Amino acid sequence: MTGIFDILFFAVFAVFTVLLGALLKFPDFRAFMGVGYAVGLILYLKSIHRILDFFEKKCYNTVKKAVKRLKLRKNTKKLSQPSNR
């Protein structure tokens, strides 16, 4: 799942870069842009990646608990209902 978020991040980043370059009318790719991208990638891999992993696990566990509670409630309702025999 993390791989999907990584690909999504880089796709959004690529679109943002192209749009920003067009908006600011950059003539072509410049060396400082490559250095900036490299620094941004390193920061992403060192920090944001971990933060996204943490929240992904947190959301997954919350949904898993909610589904488990719903199934438990559904099963207890079935057991408590009188039979139509």
N, C-alpha and C positions, 0 to 999 in steps of 0.2 A: 504494500500500500504506500509505503514511503517513496518508492520509486515513481509512482504516479504523481505524487505531490512535487517531487523534484523536477519531473518533466514539465508539469504545469507551471512551476516557478520559472523555469528557463524559457518557456514559450511566452509567458507574460513579459518577462524581462526583455526578450528579443523584440517583441512588438513595441514595448515602451521605448526601447533604444532607437528603433527605426523612426517612430513617430516623433520623438524628441529631436532627432537629427534633422528630420524634414521641417519641423516647426521652427527650429533655430537656424535653418538653412546652412548646415555644416557642408562644406564643399566635398569632403571625403573623410575617410577614416583617419584619425590622428593617433599618434603614439600615446599621448596621455589618456586617450579613451581606453585603449587596451590595458594600460596600467590600472586605471580605475575599475575596469571590469574584473581584472584579476584580484584586486584588493576586495572588491565586493563579493566575489566568489569565495575567497578565503574566509571572510567574515560570515558569510552564509553557512559555509560548511562547519565552522567552529561554534557558532552560536544559534542562529535562527533555526538551523536544522534540528538541533536538540530541543529547542522550544516547541517546534511543530510536532516532533515526535511525542513530547510530553502531553500536549493537548490532544493529539490523536488517541493516545492510550486512555486518557481521561474520558474523552467522549465515548470511546468504544466500551469502556467499563460501565459508564453510566447507562448507556443504551442496553447493554447486556443485563444489568440488574433490573431495569424497568421491564424488559421482556420477560425475565424470570418471574417477577412479581405478578405480571398480568397472567402468565400461565398458571401460577399457583392459585390466584384468585378464581380463575376459570375452573380449575379442577375442584376447588373447595365448594364452589356453587353447584357443580354437578353432583357432588356427594351429598350436599345438604338438601337438595330437592327431593320431595317424595316421589316414589316410583308410581307410574300409572297402571300398575298391574291389577 
